[in-house]
Amino acid sequence: MQEQPEIDFAAAAASLPTDDPERAADGLKALMQNPAFRRLVQQVQSGELGDDELRDEATAIAHDLAARQELRRDE
């Protein structure tokens, strides 16, 4: 398996239209480290998912990550 390049999350987040680049960087890092997101990327790259399936999976992952971030903020 090919090794993935190291991502500079702060630099990536700085390019986003956001008022809170630090929070955006944390969100990007959480997304890229999420096993479900990694599987989704592999499924997309291999052509396994149609548009509706992709939308459903991406929405589920986004909701899961948002819930986890809320829990961390509440701690």
N, C-alpha and C positions, 0 to 999 in steps of 0.2 A: 504494500500500500504506500502511496506517495505521501511524504511528510508535508503537512500543511504549514504555510509560512506563518510566522508570528504576527498577530494583528496589533496595531497600535490603536487601541480603543479610544484614547483621548484625541488622537488626530482625526480618526473617523468621525467621532462625535462633534468635533469642532467644525466639521464641514456641514453639519445638519442645521436647519433653521430652528434653533431652540434657545430659550432663555437660560437653560440650565445644562451646559455641556457636560458637567461632571455626572449629573444624573443620567444623561443620555449615554455616556460612556459606560456607566455601570449597567444600564439596560442592554446595551450592545454586547457587553461581556457575558451577561447572564444568558442572553439569547444564543450566542455562539457556543456556550458551554452546555446548553440544554440538550440532553440526549435525544429527545423527541424532535427538536429542530434539526439536529444533525441527520437523523433518519429521514426527515422530510426532504432535506436537501438532496440526500442520496436518491430518494424515490423520484424527485423531480429530474435530477440529472440522468437517471436511467429511463425516464419516460413512463414510469409506472402509474402516475396519477393524472387524472383528467382535471379540468379547470374546477369543477364543483368539489371534487375530493380535495384538491389543493387548498381551495378557499376554506373548506370545513376544517382541515387539519391546521392550517395557519391560524385560524380564529381560535381553535381550542388551545394551541400553544400560547398565543397572545394572552388569552384569559388566564391561563395557568401562571404565566410569568407576572402578570399584573397582580394576581392574588398573592403570590409569594412576596412581591415588593411591598404590598400593603402590610403583610404580616411583619416583615422586617422593620418597617417604619413604626409599627405599633409597639415593638419591643423596646 
